[in-house]
Amino acid sequence: MPVVLRYQGYKFFFYSNEGNPLEPPHIHVRLAGKEAKFRLVPDVSVVRNDGFDARTIRLLHEIVTVNRNFLEDEWHGYFTCKNLV
């Protein structure tokens, strides 16, 4: 599970076995046993929230939105390289 961004203890990552067929670009965020999943396209949106309060989800949504291009580039870079092997 490649961690592509860290912020104040939060880990932003994606699972390397995202299923077949591959899901659309998204990012998982984890801290202290809590995890959320955000879709990156067409707009940033919360797909799943397991334990974060509403204030934290708003903060994470903002972080994902600000870093969306970077996160999407990392997604495509990783899964393109993985499919070449």
PyMOL commands that set and color helices and strands:
alter all, ss='L'
color gray80, all
select helices_A, chain A and resi 54-66+68-84
alter helices_A, ss='H'
color red, helices_A
select strands_A, chain A and resi 3-7+10-13+26-31+34-39+45-50
alter strands_A, ss='S'
color yellow, strands_A
deselect
rebuild
show_as cartoon
